[in-house]
Amino acid sequence: MLITSNIFDTSLIINSSLDAIILQSANIILNEIIDTKISLKTPQRNYIQQLIKIIKYLRILVFILERENKELKIIIQIRRGYKKDR
């Protein structure tokens, strides 16, 4: 279980780049723990809380990017309209 605890402690370190294979491994282990209804230990609880924070951040980021994209598309359409009028 030492490896499992370690993967939950280190897989979502904010200052490091996210390694997809490590994240996938941690998620598989977490799903197995949940499926077997074993009580969650502190590293696993912390991992879940970190995932929730990252998901919230990514949702906000996607919202902002979609909004910016929409605004830029409007600007491009306006500029194309000016070029056609010339």
N, C-alpha and C positions, 0 to 999 in steps of 0.2 A: 504494500500500500504506500510505501515511501515514494515510489515513482509517481503514483497517482496524485498524492498530495503535492509533490514538486511541480507536476504539470499544471495544476490549478494555481499554484503560487506564482508561476513564472510566465504562463502563456499570454497573459494580457497586460504585461508591464507597459505602462503608457509611453515611456520614452523609447521603446524598441519598436521595430517594424513588426507587424503581425505576420507570423509564419502560418500559412494556410494548413500545412500538414499538422503542425502542433495544435492549432485550433480545432481541427477536425478530430484529432486524437482525444483532446480534452472533452469535446462535445460527445463523442462516442462513449467515453468512460462515464461521463455524467449521465447520459441517457440510460446506460446499463445500471447505474446506481439507482436512478429513479424507478426504472422498470422492476428492480428487485426489491424496491421499497426499503432499502437500507437507509438509516438516518444519515442526513448530510452532516459532514464534519465542517469545521471552520474554513479550511481552504476551499472547499466546494461551495459553501455559502458565499464566500468572498468572490469567487469566480462568477457566480450568478449575478451578484450585485454589480460587478464590473461589466458584465455583458449588458445588463440593463442600462447602465450609464452610456456605454458605447452606442447602443441602439437608439437611445434618446438623442444623443449627439448627431448620429447619422441621419435620423429623421429630420432634425432641424436643418442640417446641411443640405439634404435633398430638397426640402421645401424652399430654402433660399436659392439654390441653384436653378430649380424649376422656375421660380419667379424671375430671376435674372435672365434666364433663357427666353422666357416669354417677352420680357421688356426689350431684349435685344432683337428678337424677331420683329417686333413692332417697329423698332428704329430702322431695321434693314428694309422693311416694306415701305416706310416713309421715304427713305433715301432712294430706293428704286423708283418710286413715284416721281421724285424730283428729276431723276435722270431721264425718264420717259418724256417729261414735259419740255425738256430742253430741245 
